[in-house]
Amino acid sequence: MKSVQTEILMIGTELLLGQIEDTNATYMARTLAANGVNLYWKTTVGDNAGRIIDALRLGLSRSDVILCSGGLGPTVDDITRDCVAEVLDAPLEYHSDLFEVIAERFRRRNRPLSENNKRQAMLPRGAAPIHNANGTAPGLIAESEKGVIACMPGVPHELKPMLDNIVIPYLSWRFHIRNVIHYRVLKVRGMGESRVDAAIGDLIAKQSNPTVGLLASPEAVRVRITARAATVEQAEAIIDPIDAAVRMRLEGLAACIDRE
């Protein structure tokens, strides 16, 4: 089976306005890598149906899985479900059992339940709900011949357990993922990015597992060595010889080479 290709779609105008920091994307990327899932694209889009639909269609044209964050609340601008239904040609259907779970949560908190909360009990036809233990909005996983779309709330403490406990195990089962993606970072001080590239550029160009990449920062140039393997220990063993080669190439040129 070919390696699964995944992308994440972050939904919310507040992200584009810089009103909140997108910590969900960072958490999702790290979690996917730790579980061997290839992440190739990240898109951020506002609460606009046309643009969300365009992003979903583009995502399904190039990826096996799209993981969405945001837009599952009860208000009129929470339109992720509607957009997924449109893209998959799977009309929204009301689920009374989901609404009962939502209503019970409101009763336990002694909070009034509004009619618009019924929106959160709507799912695209054929989609499976993801239980939300920390909020009212269930997530969803929708499979189709076009690909898989999994949607989670934008609230971090609601998204994280859904991703960890439901979505990642589902992806591992659905796509037979048995690997991890592990990386090591070397911090090279006293040497510019162009000089580091000149010294190890052939390693960057030729390696496929592990891969080697550079990231410049004010205090150091970071050399990231990333490997895919069945376990972290096996990935470390793959990384070790490239780590040694990088250090040998830069010995005497850099002021200091540290492992981050």
VOMAR-859051 format. One line per 2 residues: number of its first residue (from 1); their letters; for each residue x, y, z negated of N, C-alpha, C. Coordinates in steps of 0.05 Angstrom, whole numbers. Each point is the difference from the previous one (the first is absolute). Layout:
<rs>
NUM) a) X Y Z X Y Z X Y Z; ...
</rs>
This chain:
<rs>
1) mk) 17 -24 0 -17 24 0 17 25 0; -7 20 16 16 24 1 -3 16 -26
3) sv) 21 17 -4 0 16 -24 -23 20 1; -15 3 -23 -22 18 -1 9 29 1
5) qt) -14 16 15 6 29 2 -22 15 -15; 9 17 -18 -19 14 -18 5 30 2
7) ei) -21 16 -3 3 28 -4 -19 10 -21; 6 24 -11 -17 11 -21 -12 26 10
9) lm) -25 4 -7 -15 24 8 -9 14 -25; 11 24 -5 -7 15 -24 -21 21 8
11) ig) -23 -1 -14 -22 17 8 -7 20 -21; -1 25 7 -7 21 -19 12 27 8
13) te) -17 20 4 9 27 7 18 11 -21; -4 -7 -25 18 10 -22 29 -9 4
15) ll) 4 -22 14 28 -8 6 12 18 21; -15 7 20 10 18 21 5 28 -10
17) lg) -15 8 -20 3 27 -12 22 1 -21; 10 -23 -7 21 -1 -21 -11 4 -28
19) qi) -26 -4 -3 -12 5 -27 7 -22 -19; 6 -24 10 9 -22 -17 23 -14 14
21) ed) 17 -12 -17 23 -15 11 -10 -28 7; 10 -10 23 -9 -26 11 16 -23 -13
23) tn) -5 -5 -25 14 -22 -14 -11 -27 9; -24 -1 10 -11 -26 9 17 -11 23
25) at) 8 16 19 15 -9 23 27 -12 -9; 13 13 -19 25 -10 -10 -4 -27 -14
27) ym) -20 -2 -16 -6 -25 -14 -7 -22 19; -16 6 20 -8 -20 19 24 -10 16
29) ar) 17 18 9 23 -8 16 19 -18 -16; 5 7 -25 18 -16 -17 -13 -28 -5
31) tl) -25 0 -5 -14 -26 -6 0 -18 24; -5 12 24 0 -16 24 28 -12 5
33) aa) 21 16 -3 27 -10 4 7 -22 -20; -8 4 -25 7 -20 -20 -14 -27 6
35) ng) -21 1 16 -15 -25 6 4 -8 29; 20 10 13 7 -9 27 -18 9 22
37) vn) -15 21 -4 -18 10 21 12 23 15; 3 -2 26 12 21 16 -19 24 2
39) ly) 11 23 -7 -15 25 2 13 17 22; -14 7 22 12 13 22 -9 29 4
41) wk) -24 7 -10 -10 27 3 -15 9 -24; 1 27 -5 -17 12 -20 -13 25 13
43) tt) -26 2 -2 -15 23 11 -16 13 -23; 0 26 0 -17 15 -19 -20 16 16
45) vg) -25 -1 -7 -21 13 14 -20 12 -20; -13 22 8 -19 13 -18 -27 -13 1
47) dn) -19 11 -14 -27 -11 -2 -17 8 24; 9 -10 23 -13 7 25 -6 -26 16
49) ag) -25 -5 5 -7 -26 12 14 -6 26; 1 20 18 12 -4 26 30 -8 -2
51) ri) 14 14 -18 28 -5 -3 6 -26 -15; -17 -7 -19 3 -26 -13 -5 -23 19
53) id) -21 3 16 -6 -21 21 23 -3 19; 11 23 9 23 -1 19 24 -14 -13
55) al) 5 6 -26 23 -12 -13 -4 -30 -4; -25 -8 -6 -6 -29 -3 3 -14 27
57) rl) -10 11 21 2 -13 27 30 -2 8; 15 21 -4 28 -1 7 14 -21 -16
59) gl) -6 -1 -26 12 -20 -18 -5 -28 9; -25 -6 7 -7 -27 9 12 -7 27
61) sr) 7 20 16 13 -5 25 29 -9 -2; 12 4 -24 28 -6 -3 7 -16 -24
63) sd) -19 -4 -19 5 -14 -24 -20 -22 -5; 8 -20 -16 -19 -21 -8 -18 9 -23
65) vi) 11 17 -17 -14 8 -25 3 30 -4; -22 13 -8 0 27 -9 -9 1 -29
67) lc) 16 12 -17 -8 3 -28 -7 30 -4; -25 5 -8 -9 27 -3 -2 7 -30
69) sg) 5 26 -5 -3 10 -27 -17 26 1; -22 0 -15 -16 24 -2 -26 -1 16
71) gl) -18 18 -8 -25 3 15 -22 -20 -6; 1 -13 -24 -20 -20 -8 -19 10 -22
73) gp) 1 25 -6 -17 11 -21 -29 3 10; -17 13 -17 -29 1 6 -8 25 15
75) tv) 18 19 5 -8 26 12 0 -1 30; -11 21 12 -4 0 29 27 1 15
77) dd) 21 9 -12 26 0 14 16 -26 -5; -12 -19 -14 12 -27 -3 -10 -18 22
79) it) 14 0 22 -10 -12 25 16 -23 11; 18 -10 -17 17 -22 10 -16 -24 9
81) rd) -20 -8 -16 -17 -23 7 -13 4 27; -11 24 3 -14 6 25 18 -3 24
83) cv) 25 10 -3 19 0 22 9 -29 6; 4 -16 -20 8 -28 4 -23 -14 15
85) ae) -25 5 -9 -23 -13 13 -2 8 30; 6 25 6 -1 9 27 22 -14 17
87) vl) 24 -1 -10 23 -11 15 -4 -30 4; -10 -14 -19 -3 -29 2 -27 -8 12
89) da) -17 20 6 -27 -6 11 -14 -18 -19; 1 6 -26 -12 -16 -21 -17 19 -18
91) pl) -25 3 5 -17 20 -14 1 -4 -30; -2 22 -15 0 -1 -29 -25 -14 -10
93) ey) 3 -16 -20 -22 -15 -13 1 5 -30; -24 3 -11 -2 5 -29 1 -27 -15
95) hs) 15 0 -22 3 -25 -16 -11 7 -29; -23 -11 -6 -12 6 -26 17 -10 -23
97) dl) 14 -23 4 17 -10 -21 23 19 -7; 11 12 21 21 20 -5 -11 24 -15
99) fe) -24 9 8 -12 23 -14 -5 -7 -29; -8 -24 -7 -5 -7 -27 26 1 -17
101) vi) 22 -7 12 26 2 -14 6 30 -5; -4 16 20 4 29 -4 -18 12 -21
103) ae) -26 -8 1 -19 11 -19 7 -9 -28; 9 -25 -4 7 -9 -26 24 15 -11
105) rf) 18 7 17 23 16 -10 -9 27 -9; -19 13 14 -11 25 -9 -14 -3 -26
107) rr) -15 -21 -4 -15 -4 -25 19 -4 -23; 21 -14 4 19 -4 -22 13 26 -8
109) rn) 4 18 19 12 25 -6 -20 22 -8; -26 -8 0 -21 19 -7 1 24 18
111) rp) 3 -5 26 1 22 20 -23 -3 19; -11 22 10 -22 -1 19 8 -11 26
113) ls) -17 -16 12 6 -12 27 -15 16 21; 14 9 20 -12 16 22 -7 -18 23
115) en) -19 9 16 -8 -15 23 23 -4 20; 18 20 1 22 -3 19 20 -22 -7
117) nk) -1 -10 -25 17 -23 -7 -6 -25 16; -24 -1 12 -7 -23 16 18 -2 25
119) rq) 12 23 8 19 0 22 23 -20 -6; 7 -2 -25 23 -17 -8 -7 -29 1
121) am) -25 -7 4 -9 -28 3 -4 -7 29; 9 17 18 -2 -6 28 26 -11 11
123) lp) -1 -21 16 23 -12 12 -4 -5 30; 20 2 16 -3 -9 28 -8 -29 1
125) rg) -17 -7 19 -10 -27 2 23 -20 1; -2 -20 -17 21 -21 -1 24 6 -18
127) aa) 1 25 -10 23 7 -18 -4 -12 -27; 23 -5 -14 -1 -11 -27 7 23 -19
129) pi) -14 2 -22 6 21 -20 25 -7 -17; 13 21 -9 22 -4 -20 -9 13 -26
131) hn) -2 -17 -21 -9 10 -25 18 22 -11; -12 21 -11 14 22 -12 -4 0 -30
133) an) 20 -10 -14 -2 -2 -29 3 27 -14; 9 20 14 7 26 -12 -16 24 11
135) gt) -20 -6 16 -16 22 11 -26 -11 13; -14 18 13 -26 -8 10 1 -8 30
137) ap) 21 8 14 1 -5 29 13 -27 6; -15 -20 10 13 -25 8 16 5 25
139) gl) 22 -15 3 15 0 25 -13 -19 19; 13 -5 23 -10 -19 19 22 -11 18
141) ia) -4 -24 9 17 -12 20 -18 -9 23; 6 11 24 -16 -6 24 18 -14 21
143) es) -6 -24 8 14 -15 20 -16 2 26; 15 2 22 -12 -1 27 21 -9 20
145) ek) -9 -4 24 19 -8 21 20 22 6; -7 25 -8 18 22 5 22 2 -21
147) gv) -5 -12 -24 20 1 -21 -14 2 -27; 16 4 -20 -10 1 -28 2 29 -10
149) ia) -21 9 -13 0 26 -14 -7 -5 -29; 18 9 -18 -6 -1 -29 0 28 -11
151) cm) -22 6 -14 -3 28 -10 -1 -1 -30; 14 19 -12 2 3 -29 -5 29 -8
153) pg) -9 5 -24 -4 28 -9 26 15 0; -2 27 0 24 17 -2 10 5 -28
155) vp) -16 -7 -20 8 4 -28 22 -21 -6; 24 8 -7 22 -19 -3 -6 -23 -19
157) he) -12 5 -24 -4 -22 -19 -23 -19 9; -14 8 21 -20 -18 12 13 -16 23
159) lk) 17 14 16 12 -13 23 20 -21 -8; 17 6 -19 23 -18 -6 -9 -29 -8
161) pm) -19 -3 -18 -8 -28 -5 -14 -14 23; -14 15 16 -12 -12 24 22 -10 19
163) ld) 20 17 4 22 -8 18 15 -24 -11; 7 2 -25 17 -21 -13 -15 -27 -2
165) ni) -25 2 -9 -15 -25 -8 -17 -12 22; -7 16 20 -18 -10 21 12 2 27
167) vi) 8 24 8 9 4 28 26 -15 7; 20 3 -18 25 -14 6 -4 -31 0
169) py) -13 -12 -20 -5 -29 2 -16 -7 25; -19 16 8 -15 -5 25 18 0 24
171) ls) 17 20 2 19 2 23 19 -24 1; 10 -7 -24 19 -23 -1 -14 -25 10
173) wr) -25 -4 -8 -15 -24 8 -8 2 30; -10 23 8 -11 3 27 22 -2 21
175) fh) 24 10 -6 21 0 20 24 -17 -7; -4 -18 -20 20 -19 -8 27 13 -6
177) ir) -1 22 -15 25 15 -7 13 -14 -23; 25 -7 3 15 -14 -21 27 14 -6
179) nv) 4 24 11 26 13 -3 -3 25 -17; 23 11 -8 2 26 -13 17 18 18
181) ih) -3 26 -2 18 19 12 14 15 -22; 26 -4 -2 16 11 -22 22 18 11
183) yr) 6 21 -15 21 18 10 19 7 -23; 24 8 9 21 11 -18 9 26 11
185) vl) 6 19 -17 9 27 9 27 6 -12; 19 7 18 26 10 -8 1 30 2
187) kv) 10 14 -20 2 29 1 29 7 6; 4 13 22 27 7 9 5 30 -5
189) rg) 19 7 -17 5 27 -8 26 10 13; 1 26 7 24 11 11 5 -6 29
191) mg) -22 -6 14 2 -7 29 -26 7 13; 0 15 22 -24 8 14 -14 -22 15
193) es) -25 4 7 -15 -20 14 12 -8 27; 10 20 15 11 -7 26 25 -17 -2
195) rv) 16 5 -21 24 -17 -3 -7 -28 -9; -20 -2 -17 -9 -27 -8 -11 -15 24
197) da) -15 14 16 -11 -13 25 22 -9 18; 21 17 3 22 -8 18 14 -25 -10
199) ai) 1 -3 -27 15 -22 -11 -16 -26 1; -27 1 -3 -16 -24 -2 -22 -1 21
201) gd) 2 17 21 -22 1 19 -5 -26 14; 21 -16 5 -5 -25 14 -15 -20 -18
203) li) 3 2 -26 -16 -17 -18 -29 8 1; -5 26 2 -28 10 1 -13 -10 26
205) ak) 16 1 22 -12 -7 26 -4 -30 4; 18 -16 -12 0 -29 7 -16 -17 -19
207) qs) -4 9 -25 -13 -17 -20 -30 -2 4; -11 -24 -3 -29 -3 0 -10 -11 -27
209) np) 15 -16 -13 -7 -9 -27 26 -7 -15; 10 19 -15 -12 24 -10 2 23 21
211) tv) -16 21 -5 3 24 16 14 21 -18; 13 19 14 15 21 -15 -10 27 10
213) gl) -5 18 -19 -9 27 7 13 21 -18; 0 25 9 12 22 -15 -21 20 -8
215) la) 4 12 -23 -17 22 -9 18 21 -14; 0 24 11 17 21 -11 -15 14 -23
217) sp) 14 8 -20 -11 16 -22 22 18 -10; -6 21 -15 20 20 -8 24 -12 -16
219) ea) -5 -20 -16 21 -10 -17 15 -24 11; -12 -14 20 12 -24 11 -13 -8 26
221) vr) 14 -17 15 -13 -14 23 -7 -28 -9; -25 -7 3 -10 -26 -8 1 -20 23
223) vr) 12 -22 -4 0 -22 19 -19 -22 -10; -22 -4 14 -20 -19 -8 3 -26 16
225) it) 3 -22 -14 3 -26 12 -25 -16 -7; -15 -8 20 -26 -13 -5 0 -28 12
227) ar) -9 -20 -16 -1 -27 10 -27 -13 -6; -8 -19 18 -24 -16 -4 9 -28 -6
229) aa) -12 -12 -21 7 -27 -7 -23 -12 -17; 3 -25 -7 -21 -14 -15 -1 10 -29
231) tv) 23 8 -11 1 10 -27 19 24 -2; -2 15 -21 18 23 -4 29 -10 -2
233) eq) 4 -22 -13 27 -11 -2 12 -6 28; -16 -12 17 10 -6 27 5 26 16
235) ae) -17 20 -4 4 26 13 26 13 -9; 5 -2 -26 25 11 -11 24 -13 13
237) ai) -2 -27 4 23 -14 13 4 8 29; -22 7 13 2 10 28 13 28 0
239) id) -7 16 -20 9 28 -1 30 1 -8; 9 -18 -17 27 1 -11 22 4 21
241) pi) 2 -16 22 22 4 19 -1 27 14; -24 11 5 -1 26 13 8 22 -19
243) da) -8 -3 -25 9 18 -22 30 1 0; 13 -24 1 29 -1 -1 13 13 24
245) av) -13 -5 24 11 12 24 -2 31 0; -23 10 -10 -3 29 -2 21 12 -19
247) rm) 4 -12 -23 20 10 -19 28 -1 12; 6 -21 15 27 -3 12 4 22 21
249) rl) -20 5 16 2 21 21 4 28 -13; -13 5 -23 1 26 -11 22 4 -21
251) eg) 13 -22 -7 21 2 -20 22 19 8; 7 19 -17 20 20 6 -11 24 14
253) la) -25 -1 10 -12 22 13 -19 15 -18; -15 -15 -16 -20 12 -18 12 4 -28
255) ac) -9 20 -14 9 5 -27 -9 -22 -19; -25 -10 5 -12 -19 -18 -22 -15 14
257) id) -2 -26 -4 -22 -16 11 -13 -15 -24; -25 7 -6 -14 -12 -22 -24 -15 10
259) re) -8 -21 -14 -25 -13 5 -22 14 -16; -21 7 14 -22 15 -13 -18 -20 -16
</rs>
